[in-house]
């Protein structure tokens, strides 16, 4: 059996107003979306080819992004094993964002990501194991970054993700992510180094208590650690007023994050309604900070040398709750309407509230809790409307 599907999409988004403390107005449009799906079944083998191109334009205050994504993927299922390989090109056509009084502009920056994976099915597909790899060396260099700002360069970007599921009802998903990056000046000399790794173990359960209603719950435990090193010298920071002969700083950190999620989906005929709540909890963040520096000896600086070592104060019991609700209705196979609403809720403990009671942050959260509920901003905040037309 052979099937061939070529379709394009037009997506329209309404203006999204973001209330205090996240003040701003966002607009996003997806334009010129083209996808190709080819499937071929032959005896015990099933081959699938996916490919496409997507263009996106996004605006948020002075931040602007024009982005194009091209992708293709090959899948081949033979008996009880499925093999996957694909790549996608992330092409930044234009990127602008302000840093203080500087407008940074990037044009035509291409990043290529590769992924490969394998799935094995057992006992007539009641048991399933997936292993997937994603790796890349992203480029993200600002054209007008001076030597003071630096240019980000990624040496390593690697993700290993596994899934073990039973009857599509219970799932265990260990993952490993590693990133190694540096900042280079305009002469490509590195002076800031980042090396971090994160391990995630997630546990999910899916069940359907009544017809047309699907429920799921997920618990994820994320542990991360890494180092951030600064090595600034008069040679790699060659602007006139740089005060140091050298400035070295070594920051080590460890973090533990717990993610809890509940989701419900109701489907009937052409209508779909979903509701989800996700709680992110920072259980712990700690580390150490070592600094060694020596200033220049001239009319401005006295050649002072300094050393310091301190432990980073532990941060814990920080929570962030996100509610999402979505409604979709399919008028016909070619036209579909989506309406979504996202409500972020930062949860402050009593200690944080008392510490910030006299600060501007307290007034911002106060405005979030009371004033925004009395005006139209709260109704529009996090609201998106999308019309999907296939032709």
PyMOL commands that set and color helices and strands:
alter all, ss='L'
color gray80, all
select helices_A, chain A and resi 350-355+360-369+371-374+376-380
alter helices_A, ss='H'
color red, helices_A
select strands_A, chain A and resi 2-11+16-18+24-42+45-60+63-78+81-99+102-122+127-136+139-140+151-166+170-184+190-207+213-233+244-268+271-295+305-315+318-332+335-347+383-390
alter strands_A, ss='S'
color yellow, strands_A
deselect
rebuild
show_as cartoon
